[in-house]
Amino acid sequence: MSTPTLDKHSAALDAAEDGASHLITVTFRIRRFNPEISEDASWQDFQLEIDPKERVLDALHKIKWELDGTLTFRRSCAHGICGSDAMRINGRNRLACKTLIKDISPEKPITVEAIKGLTVMKDLVVDMEPFFQAYRDVMPFLITTGNEPTRERRQSAEDRERFDDTTKCILCAACTSSCPVFWNDGQYFGPAAIVNAHRFIFDSRDEGGEQRLEILNDKDGVWRCRTTFNCTDACPRGIEVTKAIQEVKRALITRRF
């Protein structure tokens, strides 16, 4: 009696067909800009066969690696930690690495463009220097006086919880570049800088709160906020950005923090 043998070639074809059955055709409409070619931006469509459970970042990789190697965008960790791949997807600021294709109406063209309010350098890459300068301006580090301690500066769990929410910022600029005040006036510090100032203003170990409050009391500081909640909606880490800004405003009025 002969022993049945598995046709490896047929098995491989069946597996490939099963895998292909999960794919859908998606159109990605990407806003392209290359200052070496034209001063004007334009939209370009790319059609992909892709698993809807993949992320937008996976689609951008597929486009760059298989269709158009000139497509330019930032990404690093691809796990929602580095914040480098913030972009406008279907008109909303999101991280490409955290946005699943199935969640953003793949039956329609998916638009992808650079975040607003910062100068576009090429395609989806913007000049982040103004954003980081605002971050540096609020002195995002612990300020203390006196002799260096012989052991760590301890604080209670309650004191730590006071600023826990604002420690989650990954500097992706999604909140700042979703702010209409920032769009109209790039001099505004922006939500991310205020969030990072909040993180230290309310730290019981810090002694630089007054300095930071005076910086944010400037005409381009917290008083420019119009409480539209765009920043809170855009934050990929779920930080209550608008609440943090209001707490800084309250500390400026009461000088209690």
Backbone bond lengths (Angstrom), bond angles and torsions (degrees), N, CA, C in turn:
res aa  C-N    CA-C-N  psi(-1)  N-CA   C-N-CA  omega(-1)  CA-C   N-CA-C  phi
1 M - - - 1.478 - - 1.522 108.62 -
2 S 1.303 116.94 127.77 1.465 120.35 -177.41 1.530 110.67 -79.42
3 T 1.307 115.41 146.41 1.466 121.41 178.89 1.518 109.45 -88.35
4 P 1.342 117.91 127.35 1.482 119.44 -179.69 1.518 110.26 -64.88
5 T 1.285 116.68 140.39 1.464 121.91 179.70 1.525 109.59 -115.10
6 L 1.316 115.99 148.21 1.461 121.66 -179.91 1.516 109.41 -86.08
7 D 1.289 116.23 127.15 1.456 121.35 175.27 1.524 107.84 -76.75
8 K 1.332 116.72 99.75 1.461 120.87 -174.98 1.528 111.87 -62.44
9 H 1.323 116.20 -35.37 1.457 119.54 -179.70 1.526 110.45 -65.26
10 S 1.343 116.54 -43.84 1.463 120.58 179.60 1.521 110.71 -65.41
11 A 1.325 115.76 -39.98 1.468 119.96 179.56 1.520 110.87 -62.22
12 A 1.326 115.10 -40.28 1.463 119.20 179.52 1.523 110.96 -65.92
13 L 1.337 116.31 -39.70 1.461 120.01 178.34 1.524 111.46 -64.96
14 D 1.345 115.85 -41.02 1.464 119.92 179.30 1.528 110.24 -63.11
15 A 1.337 116.16 -41.40 1.465 120.21 -179.90 1.520 110.45 -64.52
16 A 1.328 115.36 -40.19 1.464 119.54 179.99 1.527 110.80 -65.15
17 E 1.358 115.65 -40.19 1.459 119.65 179.31 1.531 111.03 -66.05
18 D 1.347 115.63 -40.06 1.463 119.26 177.81 1.518 110.86 -62.23
19 G 1.340 115.61 -40.59 1.465 119.53 179.24 1.511 111.09 -66.98
20 A 1.331 116.83 -41.05 1.461 121.26 -178.69 1.520 111.90 -66.83
21 S 1.333 116.86 -26.11 1.461 119.40 -178.45 1.521 112.54 -66.38
22 H 1.329 116.40 -17.65 1.459 120.52 179.75 1.526 111.90 -88.24
23 L 1.320 116.99 -9.10 1.455 120.01 -175.66 1.523 111.74 -82.32
24 I 1.318 114.13 150.31 1.462 120.50 174.43 1.527 107.86 -128.98
25 T 1.308 115.74 160.31 1.462 120.49 177.17 1.528 108.38 -93.51
26 V 1.311 115.23 123.89 1.460 121.08 -177.34 1.522 109.22 -126.24
27 T 1.325 116.26 137.29 1.462 121.04 174.15 1.525 109.54 -100.23
28 F 1.324 115.25 124.17 1.461 120.85 174.89 1.530 108.23 -105.18
29 R 1.307 115.72 120.90 1.463 122.37 179.99 1.530 107.78 -103.98
30 I 1.319 116.44 105.87 1.463 122.04 -171.31 1.525 110.38 -109.57
31 R 1.315 115.85 133.43 1.465 121.05 177.84 1.522 108.27 -81.75
32 R 1.324 115.28 113.02 1.465 121.93 -176.19 1.525 110.86 -100.00
33 F 1.318 115.10 143.61 1.469 120.59 175.41 1.512 109.29 -150.97
34 N 1.326 115.81 124.90 1.457 121.75 176.02 1.524 107.63 -135.73
35 P 1.343 118.00 105.59 1.467 120.64 -175.73 1.525 113.25 -62.82
36 E 1.334 117.45 -17.41 1.465 120.24 178.41 1.527 111.66 -78.14
37 I 1.328 116.27 -15.82 1.464 120.97 -178.09 1.519 111.83 -107.77
38 S 1.333 116.86 -44.96 1.463 120.68 -176.73 1.525 110.45 -154.08
39 E 1.308 115.83 152.43 1.465 120.37 176.61 1.529 111.47 -81.88
40 D 1.313 116.42 -10.61 1.462 121.33 -177.34 1.520 111.18 -105.94
41 A 1.324 115.33 144.62 1.463 121.42 174.53 1.525 109.01 -86.88
42 S 1.323 116.09 157.02 1.464 120.38 178.77 1.530 108.75 -148.05
43 W 1.329 115.06 161.44 1.461 120.33 179.90 1.532 109.72 -96.78
44 Q 1.324 115.76 141.00 1.458 120.60 177.15 1.521 109.20 -132.49
45 D 1.329 116.21 134.52 1.466 121.43 -179.01 1.522 111.15 -97.01
46 F 1.322 114.98 141.95 1.459 122.29 173.91 1.522 107.64 -132.36
47 Q 1.339 117.03 131.28 1.459 121.17 176.68 1.518 109.74 -103.72
48 L 1.341 115.31 132.57 1.462 120.76 -177.26 1.521 110.63 -129.72
49 E 1.315 115.78 146.95 1.456 122.09 166.09 1.523 105.07 -96.74
50 I 1.325 116.95 114.01 1.458 119.08 -172.44 1.522 111.03 -149.45
51 D 1.307 115.84 151.70 1.465 122.16 176.36 1.530 108.57 -70.15
52 P 1.314 119.44 126.91 1.474 120.63 -178.40 1.525 113.57 -63.92
53 K 1.334 116.73 -15.01 1.468 119.37 177.58 1.518 112.05 -84.79
54 E 1.336 116.08 -3.61 1.465 119.37 174.73 1.522 109.35 -74.48
55 R 1.322 115.49 167.95 1.460 121.22 -178.86 1.528 110.49 -98.07
56 V 1.319 116.19 163.03 1.463 120.08 176.90 1.526 109.87 -59.48
57 L 1.326 117.41 -36.38 1.466 119.92 178.43 1.527 111.05 -60.81
58 D 1.331 117.34 -38.96 1.471 120.26 177.18 1.531 110.43 -61.80
59 A 1.327 116.60 -39.70 1.469 120.36 178.83 1.524 110.71 -65.37
60 L 1.328 117.01 -41.42 1.469 120.10 178.79 1.532 110.53 -64.16
61 H 1.329 116.13 -39.75 1.468 119.05 175.22 1.525 110.77 -60.08
62 K 1.318 116.58 -44.72 1.473 120.91 -178.54 1.531 110.57 -62.19
63 I 1.327 116.16 -41.36 1.462 119.93 178.35 1.524 110.52 -63.57
64 K 1.327 115.96 -46.10 1.473 119.73 -176.94 1.529 111.74 -68.21
65 W 1.318 116.71 -40.56 1.460 120.20 -174.75 1.526 113.75 -82.10
66 E 1.350 116.83 -25.07 1.455 118.92 -173.63 1.527 114.78 -118.21
67 L 1.341 117.03 -24.64 1.463 119.00 -173.60 1.521 114.10 -115.53
68 D 1.327 117.52 -44.37 1.466 120.19 -175.49 1.525 109.61 -150.88
69 G 1.310 115.81 100.01 1.457 121.21 -177.50 1.512 114.48 -69.23
70 T 1.347 117.59 -8.39 1.470 119.37 -179.59 1.526 112.29 -85.24
71 L 1.330 117.95 -10.85 1.462 120.48 179.40 1.531 109.05 -60.33
72 T 1.331 115.82 130.35 1.461 120.95 -173.31 1.514 111.34 -121.81
73 F 1.322 115.76 127.26 1.467 121.70 176.72 1.530 108.14 -156.33
74 R 1.338 115.10 163.12 1.467 120.33 178.30 1.529 109.71 -99.16
75 R 1.311 116.08 143.60 1.458 122.52 168.67 1.521 107.49 -165.54
76 S 1.326 115.39 154.61 1.459 118.46 179.52 1.522 110.02 -141.20
77 C 1.342 117.69 -82.18 1.469 119.92 -172.67 1.526 112.87 -73.05
78 A 1.319 117.33 -30.15 1.474 123.51 -178.73 1.525 113.00 65.17
79 H 1.334 117.06 20.36 1.460 120.30 -179.37 1.532 112.73 -132.74
80 G 1.328 117.68 24.41 1.457 120.57 174.72 1.512 114.96 72.13
81 I 1.328 117.73 22.79 1.461 121.13 -178.48 1.530 112.03 -111.86
82 C 1.327 117.81 -40.46 1.470 120.45 -175.24 1.533 112.13 -79.56
83 G 1.332 117.49 -27.49 1.455 120.80 178.60 1.510 115.64 75.29
84 S 1.330 118.17 9.96 1.470 119.74 -172.80 1.525 113.88 -79.18
85 D 1.335 118.38 -17.89 1.473 119.05 -174.96 1.526 112.87 -105.06
86 A 1.327 116.75 36.23 1.464 119.89 174.02 1.530 109.24 -70.35
87 M 1.327 116.18 133.81 1.464 121.86 178.65 1.518 108.91 -159.10
88 R 1.329 115.88 167.61 1.471 120.15 178.67 1.533 108.38 -89.77
89 I 1.316 114.78 117.61 1.458 121.49 -179.53 1.525 107.66 -118.53
90 N 1.325 116.12 118.36 1.467 121.79 -173.87 1.531 111.34 51.67
91 G 1.342 115.02 40.84 1.459 120.40 173.78 1.505 115.91 82.14
92 R 1.339 117.84 3.25 1.468 120.83 179.20 1.524 110.33 -124.57
93 N 1.328 115.01 143.62 1.458 119.59 176.52 1.528 109.95 -71.70
94 R 1.325 115.56 126.33 1.463 121.05 179.91 1.517 109.07 -148.43
95 L 1.336 116.09 165.18 1.458 120.89 168.47 1.525 107.35 -89.91
96 A 1.322 116.81 126.79 1.464 120.36 -178.25 1.524 111.46 -61.59
97 C 1.336 116.78 -29.73 1.465 120.38 -177.06 1.522 112.94 -78.70
98 K 1.338 117.69 -10.46 1.465 120.48 179.80 1.526 112.53 -112.54
99 T 1.320 116.51 1.08 1.465 120.62 -175.60 1.519 110.08 -102.86
100 L 1.331 116.60 112.13 1.463 121.08 178.62 1.527 109.83 -80.22
101 I 1.320 115.36 140.00 1.463 120.55 -178.19 1.521 111.25 -60.11
102 K 1.326 117.68 -39.09 1.466 121.11 -177.14 1.528 112.38 -64.79
103 D 1.326 117.45 -18.47 1.465 121.04 -176.58 1.524 114.02 -91.65
104 I 1.331 117.84 -0.83 1.465 119.45 -174.65 1.535 112.54 -127.64
105 S 1.310 116.12 43.37 1.474 122.54 175.01 1.530 112.75 53.32
106 P 1.338 117.21 65.56 1.476 119.63 -177.14 1.526 114.16 -68.69
107 E 1.343 117.52 -9.82 1.463 119.34 177.95 1.527 110.98 -72.93
108 K 1.328 116.98 -14.11 1.460 121.95 175.89 1.534 108.68 -111.28
109 P 1.342 118.12 161.86 1.466 119.23 175.05 1.533 110.63 -58.85
110 I 1.319 116.91 132.34 1.461 122.92 178.84 1.524 107.94 -93.75
111 T 1.320 116.78 117.36 1.464 120.34 -178.66 1.523 110.24 -88.97
112 V 1.311 114.30 137.64 1.467 121.28 179.25 1.522 107.50 -133.50
113 E 1.334 116.44 126.22 1.464 120.53 179.27 1.520 109.89 -147.78
114 A 1.317 116.32 168.13 1.462 121.41 -179.66 1.526 110.20 -68.29
115 I 1.333 116.58 153.68 1.466 120.87 175.55 1.525 109.39 -63.87
116 K 1.340 115.71 153.49 1.458 121.73 -174.14 1.535 111.87 -89.19
117 G 1.337 115.22 161.25 1.451 121.26 173.10 1.513 115.55 88.88
118 L 1.327 116.98 -9.65 1.464 122.35 177.97 1.520 108.15 -123.61
119 T 1.318 117.39 146.20 1.462 122.04 -175.70 1.525 111.15 -64.42
120 V 1.323 116.02 127.34 1.462 120.50 178.06 1.529 108.80 -77.69
121 M 1.325 116.36 126.65 1.464 121.75 179.39 1.533 111.09 -91.83
122 K 1.328 115.43 -43.11 1.472 120.68 174.87 1.526 108.74 -166.07
123 D 1.301 117.02 130.78 1.462 123.62 177.82 1.534 111.90 49.00
124 L 1.339 117.45 -107.43 1.458 121.76 -175.43 1.526 112.74 -102.01
125 V 1.315 116.87 9.39 1.471 122.13 -177.82 1.520 110.05 -100.57
126 V 1.338 116.40 126.47 1.467 121.26 178.48 1.525 109.97 -114.41
127 D 1.333 115.20 162.38 1.459 121.41 176.44 1.530 108.10 -79.23
128 M 1.329 117.69 109.90 1.463 122.88 -175.92 1.530 113.17 -87.24
129 E 1.330 118.28 -2.01 1.459 120.11 -174.08 1.531 113.39 -59.08
130 P 1.356 120.67 -46.42 1.471 118.73 177.48 1.521 112.87 -58.51
131 F 1.312 116.36 -37.12 1.463 121.28 178.46 1.529 110.68 -63.31
132 F 1.323 116.61 -47.68 1.465 119.90 -178.43 1.523 112.29 -72.58
133 Q 1.343 117.26 -27.17 1.463 119.09 176.67 1.525 110.15 -66.58
134 A 1.334 117.24 -41.21 1.463 120.55 176.59 1.527 110.46 -61.78
135 Y 1.326 115.95 -38.97 1.469 121.31 177.36 1.530 110.62 -62.39
136 R 1.321 117.08 -44.53 1.471 120.51 179.58 1.528 111.06 -66.67
137 D 1.329 116.94 -34.45 1.463 121.36 -175.87 1.528 113.48 -64.02
138 V 1.334 117.53 -26.41 1.471 119.27 -178.90 1.532 111.87 -88.76
139 M 1.317 117.14 8.72 1.474 122.94 177.09 1.538 111.35 55.36
140 P 1.319 117.54 69.77 1.466 121.43 -175.25 1.534 112.74 -81.39
141 F 1.313 115.11 61.22 1.467 120.32 179.51 1.526 108.20 -154.91
142 L 1.312 116.65 161.15 1.459 122.12 -177.89 1.526 110.08 -72.58
143 I 1.339 116.34 128.51 1.457 121.80 178.49 1.529 108.20 -113.79
144 T 1.322 116.43 123.10 1.461 121.00 179.56 1.520 109.18 -137.17
145 T 1.331 116.29 164.14 1.463 121.73 176.99 1.527 108.95 -123.24
146 G 1.322 115.06 171.80 1.459 119.26 178.59 1.515 112.84 84.39
147 N 1.307 115.44 -170.96 1.461 120.76 -177.01 1.526 111.04 -73.85
148 E 1.305 115.17 152.10 1.455 120.67 177.01 1.524 108.76 -64.22
149 P 1.340 117.69 131.70 1.481 119.49 -177.48 1.524 111.71 -68.71
150 T 1.309 114.98 157.24 1.471 120.29 179.40 1.519 111.59 -87.75
151 R 1.330 117.29 -10.35 1.460 121.47 175.44 1.524 108.35 -142.98
152 E 1.305 116.38 172.62 1.461 120.37 -176.54 1.526 111.48 -60.70
153 R 1.319 115.11 150.71 1.460 120.38 176.90 1.534 108.62 -79.66
154 R 1.281 115.91 108.61 1.458 120.08 -175.16 1.529 111.13 -88.61
155 Q 1.330 114.88 155.94 1.451 120.17 173.09 1.518 108.21 -149.89
156 S 1.302 115.30 159.09 1.467 119.79 -177.80 1.523 110.41 -73.56
157 A 1.323 114.72 163.74 1.466 119.71 177.13 1.528 110.29 -61.91
158 E 1.328 116.68 -35.15 1.470 120.92 179.09 1.529 110.75 -66.28
159 D 1.338 116.77 -41.98 1.466 120.40 178.38 1.529 110.37 -64.41
160 R 1.310 116.77 -39.16 1.468 120.59 179.50 1.526 111.17 -67.72
161 E 1.308 115.83 -37.93 1.457 120.05 -178.96 1.529 112.00 -65.80
162 R 1.328 116.53 -25.33 1.468 120.92 -176.87 1.524 112.27 -57.26
163 F 1.309 117.78 -34.01 1.468 120.30 -177.91 1.527 112.02 -121.81
164 D 1.323 116.28 18.61 1.465 120.00 -176.03 1.524 112.43 -59.29
165 D 1.329 116.90 -42.49 1.464 120.28 -174.95 1.522 112.05 -59.68
166 T 1.343 116.10 -41.82 1.468 118.60 -174.89 1.526 113.48 -81.19
167 T 1.333 117.82 -3.12 1.474 119.16 173.22 1.530 111.41 -77.62
168 K 1.337 117.10 -9.52 1.463 120.65 -174.19 1.529 113.43 -82.18
169 C 1.334 117.22 -7.18 1.466 120.83 -175.55 1.525 111.40 -60.51
170 I 1.336 116.60 134.02 1.466 121.83 178.03 1.530 112.08 -112.39
171 L 1.333 116.57 11.91 1.466 121.71 175.74 1.526 112.69 56.14
172 C 1.316 115.81 42.84 1.468 119.82 178.82 1.520 112.34 -82.95
173 A 1.341 116.74 -17.40 1.474 123.97 -179.18 1.518 113.10 75.01
174 A 1.327 118.03 8.72 1.466 119.61 179.39 1.526 111.08 -62.97
175 C 1.336 116.94 -39.03 1.473 119.08 -179.19 1.525 111.08 -71.21
176 T 1.307 117.06 -48.30 1.466 120.74 -177.23 1.524 111.47 -62.27
177 S 1.314 117.25 -42.65 1.461 119.83 -177.56 1.519 113.24 -81.03
178 S 1.335 117.77 2.28 1.465 120.93 172.37 1.520 110.97 -100.29
179 C 1.340 116.24 -2.15 1.466 121.38 -174.10 1.529 111.46 -87.58
180 P 1.328 119.01 121.23 1.472 120.53 -179.58 1.520 113.63 -63.89
181 V 1.336 117.56 -28.16 1.469 119.94 176.21 1.527 109.23 -66.07
182 F 1.323 117.01 -42.20 1.469 121.02 178.97 1.523 110.79 -66.49
183 W 1.335 117.54 -36.58 1.469 119.81 178.07 1.520 110.49 -58.99
184 N 1.330 115.91 -41.15 1.460 120.55 -174.57 1.520 113.82 -85.12
185 D 1.323 116.71 -21.10 1.463 119.94 -178.56 1.518 108.71 -149.43
186 G 1.318 116.04 99.74 1.459 121.62 -178.63 1.513 114.13 -66.81
187 Q 1.342 118.43 -4.62 1.465 120.97 178.49 1.535 111.85 -79.17
188 Y 1.331 116.59 -18.83 1.465 120.65 178.87 1.530 108.96 -61.70
189 F 1.332 116.17 135.09 1.463 120.00 -179.13 1.523 111.60 -55.76
190 G 1.307 116.16 -40.23 1.456 120.29 178.19 1.522 112.48 90.18
191 P 1.339 115.96 157.94 1.462 121.42 -175.81 1.527 114.96 -57.34
192 A 1.324 118.30 -41.69 1.473 119.54 -175.24 1.519 111.70 -64.15
193 A 1.325 117.50 -41.32 1.463 120.26 178.85 1.525 110.51 -64.13
194 I 1.334 116.98 -40.40 1.466 120.66 -180.00 1.524 110.48 -67.78
195 V 1.330 116.71 -39.57 1.467 120.86 176.67 1.528 110.57 -59.23
196 N 1.311 117.32 -42.64 1.463 120.09 -178.64 1.528 112.33 -74.73
197 A 1.332 117.36 -27.09 1.458 119.77 171.27 1.527 109.40 -68.45
198 H 1.330 116.61 -43.19 1.470 122.41 178.04 1.517 110.42 -54.56
199 R 1.319 116.75 -43.20 1.460 121.03 -177.08 1.535 111.95 -55.54
200 F 1.349 117.60 -33.52 1.464 120.67 -179.93 1.530 113.30 -97.19
201 I 1.337 117.33 -32.31 1.471 120.04 178.32 1.523 110.85 -56.61
202 F 1.321 116.35 -39.18 1.462 120.46 -175.59 1.528 113.01 -99.19
203 D 1.310 117.52 13.69 1.465 122.32 175.61 1.532 108.38 -86.05
204 S 1.313 116.97 119.71 1.471 121.47 -175.26 1.524 112.77 -62.75
205 R 1.315 118.57 -17.44 1.469 121.07 -179.41 1.520 112.58 -87.54
206 D 1.328 116.85 -12.54 1.464 121.49 -173.34 1.529 111.52 -90.21
207 E 1.346 115.75 149.10 1.465 120.92 179.21 1.530 111.86 -122.46
208 G 1.338 116.53 14.32 1.460 119.50 -177.55 1.516 114.29 -107.74
209 G 1.349 116.59 17.56 1.457 119.93 -176.59 1.515 113.67 -59.82
210 E 1.332 116.85 -42.92 1.462 120.79 -179.37 1.528 111.13 -61.62
211 Q 1.320 116.91 -40.47 1.464 120.67 179.41 1.525 110.91 -63.01
212 R 1.307 115.89 -44.29 1.466 119.15 -179.04 1.527 111.04 -67.33
213 L 1.330 116.09 -38.91 1.464 118.74 178.86 1.521 111.42 -62.86
214 E 1.315 116.81 -38.68 1.465 119.47 178.36 1.534 110.73 -66.03
215 I 1.311 116.84 -37.13 1.469 120.55 176.94 1.532 109.84 -62.45
216 L 1.324 116.64 -43.48 1.462 121.35 -177.31 1.521 112.82 -80.97
217 N 1.324 117.54 -7.70 1.458 122.08 176.06 1.529 111.24 -82.87
218 D 1.310 115.85 -3.70 1.463 122.98 179.07 1.529 110.00 -65.16
219 K 1.318 116.59 163.54 1.471 120.85 -179.25 1.526 112.47 -62.17
220 D 1.331 117.30 -20.97 1.460 120.32 177.74 1.522 111.77 -101.40
221 G 1.342 116.49 14.69 1.454 121.63 -177.50 1.524 113.61 -93.35
222 V 1.348 115.14 -144.06 1.467 120.16 -170.78 1.529 114.03 -64.15
223 W 1.336 117.43 -24.84 1.465 118.91 -176.34 1.527 112.53 -70.54
224 R 1.318 117.82 -10.62 1.467 120.23 176.40 1.530 111.63 -77.95
225 C 1.318 116.86 -16.88 1.471 120.64 -178.88 1.517 110.42 -63.19
226 R 1.344 116.91 133.42 1.467 122.00 -179.96 1.538 112.25 -108.97
227 T 1.331 115.99 10.38 1.466 122.04 174.09 1.531 112.44 55.23
228 T 1.312 116.69 50.25 1.468 120.39 178.20 1.530 112.28 -88.17
229 F 1.334 116.82 -12.30 1.466 123.22 179.67 1.533 113.41 69.26
230 N 1.325 118.56 6.81 1.467 120.11 175.61 1.532 110.65 -56.75
231 C 1.328 115.71 -40.87 1.465 120.73 -176.02 1.527 111.32 -64.36
232 T 1.323 116.17 -43.83 1.467 120.02 179.30 1.520 110.68 -63.84
233 D 1.331 116.86 -42.31 1.464 120.63 179.20 1.525 112.09 -64.19
234 A 1.336 116.82 -31.83 1.463 120.50 -174.54 1.527 113.27 -84.78
235 C 1.321 118.29 -19.56 1.469 120.29 -172.86 1.529 111.64 -65.26
236 P 1.332 118.97 120.06 1.466 120.86 -179.35 1.523 113.20 -74.87
237 R 1.335 117.04 -10.52 1.463 120.60 179.31 1.526 112.49 -101.47
238 G 1.320 116.93 2.47 1.452 119.97 176.79 1.515 115.35 73.67
239 I 1.331 117.59 21.16 1.464 120.94 179.00 1.529 109.18 -70.69
240 E 1.327 116.39 138.43 1.468 120.76 175.37 1.525 108.30 -81.87
241 V 1.320 115.38 77.50 1.463 121.95 -171.02 1.531 111.41 -63.35
242 T 1.323 116.46 -47.17 1.462 119.65 -178.19 1.527 110.77 -61.56
243 K 1.314 117.34 -38.92 1.465 121.46 177.61 1.526 110.54 -61.59
244 A 1.337 117.06 -43.01 1.465 120.87 179.42 1.526 110.83 -62.01
245 I 1.344 116.68 -41.08 1.466 120.20 179.49 1.525 110.43 -63.87
246 Q 1.335 116.74 -41.43 1.467 120.29 178.95 1.524 111.39 -64.86
247 E 1.333 117.02 -35.44 1.465 120.24 178.68 1.525 110.88 -67.58
248 V 1.319 116.91 -35.39 1.466 119.72 176.12 1.526 110.01 -68.06
249 K 1.327 117.73 -40.74 1.466 121.06 176.13 1.530 110.73 -59.08
250 R 1.331 115.52 -44.40 1.464 120.10 -179.46 1.531 110.90 -63.93
251 A 1.333 116.01 -39.99 1.468 119.19 178.20 1.519 111.65 -64.71
252 L 1.326 117.43 -33.27 1.464 121.01 177.12 1.535 111.48 -65.66
253 I 1.319 115.85 -37.16 1.472 120.45 -178.36 1.530 111.13 -76.12
254 T 1.333 115.59 -43.13 1.470 119.41 -173.96 1.527 113.86 -95.02
255 R 1.341 115.14 -19.73 1.472 121.90 -173.21 1.520 110.55 57.11
256 R 1.325 115.42 34.56 1.460 121.11 175.04 1.522 108.19 -119.98
257 F 1.319 115.21 121.31 1.475 119.31 -180.00 1.507 109.45 -155.90
